[in-house]
Amino acid sequence: MSAIVSVKNLSKRYEGGVHALKDVDLEIEEGEILALLGPNGAGKTTLISCICGMASITAGHVVVGGHDNVRDYRKARALIGLVPQEINLQPFETVMNTVRFTRGLFGKRGGAEHIERVLRSLSLWDKRDVQIRALSGGMKRRVLIAKALSHEPKVLFLDEPTAGVDVGLRKEMWSTVAELRAHGVTVILTTHYIEEAEAMADRIGIISGGEIKLVRDKAALMRELGRKRLVIELTEPAAHLPEGMDDTPLELGEAGRELTYTYDPGGDGTGITRLLTGLRERGYKVRDVRTEQSSLEDIFVDLTAGEDRT
Ligand SMILES: Nc1ncnc2c1ncn2[C@@H]1O[C@H](COP(=O)(O)OP(=O)(O)OP(=O)(O)O)[C@@H](O)[C@H]1O
């Protein structure tokens, strides 16, 4: 894979002084789904706006498909489709006209076959002559995607595609995006929802306070940072940690009723048998045990701890 979007030392300062992006570097690979995850005010929309040429860049460069998005704006922009957060459609226009009109804005003529393919892939073909006002919220969101794909872009940006939508529609959006990826479209989406990043992305970027904290393959991220905990509930409260087990990563919970053991599920041997044997030998009686997997949420909270959420 090669980078379709390359962001180098990108900084953005809004008039009024907010430093929304600080020296951001990001390479987006062709064909991937990258989720940019961050709390409110982290700079997600600003980053997308700078890449798409909707906001000016204070310092740094953005290159899309080999074209600098300032010097070679038209060529760079032609490769990008942007699905905004808000539904901004003309209520009395039909689906077909809405999508055709957007294609025209990019100076592209014809393309009937492409538009048909896009509308069919989004299950909008049967609705092509329906006015926007008669569509459900889910269908309107699909029209936004169809518009964004109308000029045959290579990269699709979705800014919080499922903010404020119900669970059913959210799942529908996830499968729509998976289908786009299967057709070779590179997808970058921003989200607050950790489960969304976990469900959809190949790679996850965590952005906080205008900085990219990390960008990592999702599976590797979960493997590296996703430790497991074994929580042991004791029959009798313990006053202190078991003696002679200092080499075992154990913590005693409040009131001494629980012992928590942290281990790496991917390591060679978890040490659980040795732990339970050690506890029995020392007279600890176990009422129950349960395991907890640290989720992307824990990782996210650790990485963004202390950041302002505006
Ligand atoms: N047009 C603007 N003028 C001045 N400041 C702005 C403007 N747009 C955004 N900001 C500020 O820049 C920072 C980043 O905002 P941005 O909208 O990019 O964050 P975000 O991660 O998309 O947040 P959210 O998840 O709430 O949409 C915030 O402090 C915000 O108040």
The ligand as an ORCA input file, in Angstrom:
! r2SCAN-3c Opt
* xyz 0 1
  N     -13.979     28.476     12.967
  C     -13.375     28.429     14.135
  N     -12.885     29.541     14.723
  C     -12.231     29.507     15.905
  N     -12.004     28.371     16.597
  C     -12.453     27.227     16.075
  C     -13.170     27.199     14.823
  N     -13.497     25.892     14.555
  C     -13.028     25.168     15.595
  N     -12.402     25.952     16.496
  C     -11.740     25.523     17.728
  O     -10.695     24.618     17.370
  C     -10.621     23.528     18.293
  C     -10.810     22.207     17.543
  O     -12.158     22.140     17.067
  P     -12.684     20.981     16.107
  O     -14.074     21.331     15.717
  O     -11.697     20.747     15.032
  O     -12.672     19.720     17.108
  P     -13.384     18.324     16.950
  O     -12.389     17.317     17.422
  O     -13.929     18.153     15.591
  O     -14.561     18.471     18.009
  P     -16.052     17.855     17.994
  O     -15.867     16.405     18.237
  O     -16.687     18.551     19.152
  O     -16.666     18.175     16.673
  C     -11.693     23.790     19.350
  O     -11.067     24.439     20.438
  C     -12.648     24.717     18.635
  O     -13.315     25.548     19.557
*
